[in-house]
Amino acid sequence: MSEYTYEHFNNRELSWLDFNERVLEEAMDERNPLMERLKFLAIFSSNLDEFYMVRVGGLKDEVLAGFNRPEDKTGLTPKQQIKAISMRAQELVETQYATYKKITKQLSNQNVRFLRPKHLNKAQQEFVKEYFRTHVFPVLTPIAVDAYRPFPMLLSKSLNIAVEIASNGEGKKRLALVQVPSVLPRYLELPTDDEEHTDLILLEDIIIQFIDSLFKGFVVESTMPFRITRNADMPFHEEGSRDVLKQIEKELKKRRYGVAIRLEVQQRSLRKELLFMLQDVLDLHDRDIFIVDGPIDLTFLFSIYSQIGMEYDDMINETLIPFIPEGLESGKDLFQSIAKQDYLLHHPYHSFDPIVRFIVQAAKDPNVLAIKQTLYRVSGDSPIIKALTDAAESGKQVTVLVELKARFDEEKNIQWAKQLEKAGAHVIYGYKELKTHSKITLVVRILEGGVLQRFIHLGTGNYNDSTAKLYTDIGLLTTNEELAEDATNFFNWLSGYGERPSWHQFETSPDDMKDFFLNKIEEEIKLHEKYGNGRIVAKMNSITDRAIITKLYDASSAGVKIDLIIRGICCLRPGIKGVSENIRVISIIDRYLEHSRIFYFYQNGKEDLYCSSADWMTRNMKKRIEILFPILNASHKTYIKDMMALQLVDNVKARRQRSDGRYVYVKRENNEEEIQSQIIIHQYTGGRWNNIPSVFEREPSNWAEREVLRLRAENEKMTDD
């Protein structure tokens, strides 16, 4: 293996910020409808919150512990990473708020206005006054801060107002805090003269307008909204712990009141004395302070999008209706259909409903003896949980591995685990030192004559019927005997004792998946040296594992052509002469979140294709239980290759990574037609496109582009005829 230096890699944390910048670019992209742009601003904020709570929180823990070892790819110490993160994040937040102001101005021109109290007409003022009296005032609790009442432990991510007050006739100032109630909507829709206008006012502005009513006998000198973000990185000290569930419940209580790592303050209300006081109390560095030119915490825009945006058809994207493959429609016997043929589903282009009905039918079918399933994340009111509960209560053998360590879903998963146990299901929590991230369901059904048949679902995404409408994932429904045997052994391995079994078709982590990938890349190198046609295409969320990256560099140096479709973190740098000049990296940020994990190796025409729950990240290879499974059906292979081919020629939402690690939009030549892969994939999945050839056997760029454009022209001609 060749030696590679720090200049050949991207830092994981800074690469993540580059990803969130691409999310922000979608808010800036004027080709997107206005409400969709607001939604991307909210996604950016939500992403950054989690990044600070987990990644920055973890780095600060390392600094406090005196850990100063450089990370293995770019050589940055935790302190250096925190400094670089702060500089980059400050730049991005400044751009975010400039974008917010621009979008709200455009919305105002379209009759959707965000108003402050001074902008309200008389009727609106009376409406707000009454709303404050009846809905807001009873919920508020002012908190005094003085020598006898110390600064309270404010909840992470809660919005608060610092209030400076003085007694009538006294010059001495005092401090109080008022929390903006999270139980109330963040904004209020105001009455207007006609239905074509929508006027909104933020809750904190309403509170500030009438805040003097909370401090009778005092004069309110100033108010300053602020928000604290706390460390939510959850270390599980499980050595000697006998009850994982209780351990996590204990840690969850700590998370809400972890060490402060970020302070956000509203620029227009900034009071330096209050800011210095907060900074001192929270023990924050200057770089941890974000002074924002607009409302704090733009995640409230999610609600604007879903509640207000839906009233304006021209401000949101046209809904793409998902398709249901023939044989899996509502009312069909899914077991009969799956017994006849395997089904590949590509969500959300294919509806997730057949997967839900697969579990529901299994729960109701008297011939089903057992259901076994892993659950990592599910929706708030999950029909899958209800079906499993019904199955257990009816006496079926139900085994569910609930991953309690699914970050930010721990509390919800604890509730599901208790509900399932109460219903009689056998609930297991896997291995305490590993996360079970695999996505798998096994249904055992008895046929006439006492013969057992096993039905399996394998996927790249979670059993979450809500996110399945937004995340692109691959799912396979099959009765393949070798996959069924592997599935049976997999669940027995998780629930019992014993070494990892030998697999027929699976590869799993943490034991052998990484070596499998390294060996496949090495095989591609050797075949390329012999035949000159080496080709690797991989699609995933992130790539951070140094060993896999360096093996890809070896393959590139040997001449193997490599295309990587990486949505998020990418520690690999493409296009470096003598290192990665045969590697191309693109990232697609569009209306759906690219979430599927797909791995293709040309193998001199054999074409091995795999899907997995795992990314090429060290945590997936070492600290999680993951499944990699092959795509065996020829038509399924063709479909997946065509989908990836379309993404490789995307020239609307694709960005390519340069050799310096930064991303730029893929350029279109003059008069070149736009290719937005997610839209075309939706058409293809619905049967409007036929015989899109794969790009994997030859150079992808010009040839693939010509083919896609030719097929589009033929499709339009057929539609006109």
KAHU-V348105 format. One line per field, one symbol per residue. psi: psi as a letter, one per 20 degrees, with the letter a starting at -180 (. if undefined). A space follows every 10 residues. Layout:
BEGIN
psi: ???
END
This chain:
BEGIN
psi: pqpqrhijqq pgghhghggh hhghhhhioi iqqghhhggh ggggggghgh gghfghgghh ggghijokpq rigijprggh ggghgggghg gghghghhgg hgghghhhij kopoqrhiiq rghhghgggh ggghhggihq oqoqoahinr prnqqpjqpr ppppqqqpiq ipqrpqqppo piiqqirppq qrhriiqopq qqghhgghhk hhiimpirpo hrqoqrpppq pjpnponipi pingghghhg hhhhgikrpp iqppqpgijp ohggghgggg hilqqhiipo oqmaqqnjii hghgghgghi inhijrqppo pqqpqpijrp iqohhgghhh qqpppnqjgq qighgghggg hhhhpiiphq ppqpogprrh mphgggghgg gghjjqoppp oooijopjjg gghgggghgg ghijqopqjb phiqpoiqoq ppppqprqjj pqpppppqri arloighiih ppqpqppqjp gghggggghg hhghibrrrp rpqghqqqqj gigghgghhg ghghghhghg ikkppppppr gqpipggggh hhgggghijp ppppnogdpo iqprjppigk ijpppqpoob hqooiqoppp pgllihmppq qriqrmqhhh hhjqoqppqq ohpghggggg hhghghhijp kgjpqqprij irqqqpqprp jpqpoohhgh hggghjjiqq loqqjhiaph fgghgggghg hgggghghgg .
END
